[in-house]
Amino acid sequence: MMRTFLGWLIALLLTANGAAAQENAAASRTAHGLSLFGELKYPAGFKRFDYVNPDAPKGGVLRMAAIGGFDNLNPFILKGDAAAGAGMIYDRLLTQSYDEAGAEYGLLAASIETAKDFSWVVFILRPEARWHDGKPVTPEDVIFSMNILKEKGAPVYRFYYANVKAASKAGEHGVRFDFDAGGNRELPLIVGQLPILPAHYWKGRDFEATTLEPPLGSGPYRIGKVEANRNITLERVKDYWGKDLPVNAGAHNFDQMMFEYYRDDTVALEAFKANNFDVRFETSAKNWATAYDFPAVKQGKVVRAQLETRNAEPMQGFLFNTRRAKFADPRVRQAFNLAFDFEWANKNLFYGQYARTSSYFQNSELAASALPDAAELALLEPWRAQLPPEVFSTIYKPPITDGSGENRKNLREAQRLLLAAGWQVKDGALTHTASGEKMQIEFLLDQPNFERIVSPYVRSLERLGVKASIRMIDTAQYKNRTDAYDFDIIIGGVANSLSPGNEQREYWSSAAADRPGSRNMMGVKNPVVDALIEKIIFAENRAGLITASRALDRVLLWGHYLVPQWHTPVTRTAYWDVLDYPRPVPDYNIGFPDLWWYKGAKAN
């Protein structure tokens, strides 16, 4: 009788354990990569990405320009100015695919297991992964990296990984990250982007201090020669542990990559013409139209190309610091928008090369380019009392002019808005009727080529009684002042991907508004924005993400937090004809410098 009972009990336990194992297996998924929505393009065991040149030769030196100066080789702290390329010595758990939106594949990680509800993720490290000193990359390194960046890294890391509750070892080669809630589909990918740092190297070193000692990395390059504020050289690691991985096929082709520092962009342009560096991504429409007629271009030694991707266009604009009382009223900010004559600037300054930007997700399905549909209204209706009525009734369009430079109609409307906000002209100065404060603003710049753009805008604002000035400072001062939000108006913006997520908290959330060094430069503090950010992050499918993104776009636009500027769908590229790159370029990244190569090198 006892044996029969014990046998029954054992059988019952075995059945229960087997059912639990099947349930756990169904509650998670294991793969060689992650996709935010949909399936991965490349199956397990793929040989290379389609867009690379697998026969790209290895060798040569890539010479690049940087602006300003540097005093630090640790790019993960707020203190100091980090050198260009300093972060390129580190591998990450996952690496991005350039021809898929929101897809990443294993780099340091051989496989990834994710909970079905996205409440945790486990990365299994490749046992062959090595630091440049030959020691293995371990789960302890990954745990150390998460903890040190959250505790002592720049504020952005504490914010970015705030939802990571714990990191723990999972078996010999695994690391498990537990999240404080499920449903955040992007969080496993975000953790996969974590730069992995060597715990043994940083032991006994002050992580928060600036340093010019080249740190230890695990990536395809190590830091070589360094001259503070002048230049830095990265050297290809010939015995790089990951050189034969499929995700690295056709990549990391230069033996050396050198960054030479220049005082400003004008000096850098002249240096490029003199063949002092190899490639230039031109951001000035005037330069693109007029500055590339030097002999090397005519002789074909310098090639000009306009490289196009399918990414959403960045939102660039004149950013208001809404922490300052004079910009607290959205009607004031809207009046400043009316005073900007884009059509005149495009014709007279930009040679007609630009289109006006009207969305934070320009040229994508995420843009609020029509009136809100039923799904979007369901998100917005609970907040109707806190939103401008235009959010529900009007498609946002920036004000337009006839391009003559007069702009009288828009300036009259601007005056009406300013008066309604309590500002009127007294003795030629725009003055607040209650406090007596005069409207005085400073445009803070760090590049001389912006001055010709701001100056006509200043003259237009003066017609409204605004006393405006331009302050030009060096890049180090500019960083310090913008990190501390010590400005009235700057030129800046954000570049959104086609799969927005956690980074939206860093761009717009109330929590980020007063945190030094955040990307919320404008100081947006809006409970509706906060709520919509969470809808984006916890979207259950692509349709939900699109709906929430359009709603956020609409609320930001009608909040008038900036004066929208312009965009072009191409990357204007000039390079000396010693370089080459894959054609066509990938859909979502031009692949520079990873996929480019030196033409004079020999394949090896």
Buried (B, 14 or more C-beta within 10 A) or exposed (E): EEEEEEEEEEEEEEEEEEEEEEEEEEEBEEBBBBBBBEEBBBEEEBEBBEBBBEEBBBBBBBBBBBBBBBBBBBBBBBEBBBBBBBBBBBBBBBBBBBBBBBBBBBBBBBBBBBBEBBBBBBBBBBEEBBBBEEBBBBBEBBBBBBBBBBEBBBBBBBBBBEBBEEBEBBEEBBBBBBBEEBBBBBBBBBBBEBBBBBBBBBEEEEBBEBBBEBBBBBBBBBBBEBEBEEBBBBBBBEEBBBBEBBBBBBBBBBBBBBBBBBEBBBEBBEBBBEEEBBBBBBBBBBBBBEBBEBEBBEEEEBBEBEBBBEBBBBBBBBBBBBBBEBBEBBBBBBBBBBBBBBBBBBBEBBEEBBBBBBBBBBBBEBBBBEEBEEBBBEBBEEBEEEBBEEBBEEEBEBBEBEBEBEBEEBBEBBBEBBBEBBBBBEEEEBBBEEEEEBBEBBBBBBBEBBEEBBBBBBEBBBBBBBBBEBBBEEBBBBBEBBBEBEBBBBBBBBEBBBBBBBBBBBBBBBBBBEBEBBBBBBBBBBEBBBBBBBBBBBBEEBEBBBBBBBBBBBBBBBBBBBBBBBBBEBBBBBBBEBBBBBEEBBBBBBBBBBBBBBEEBEEE
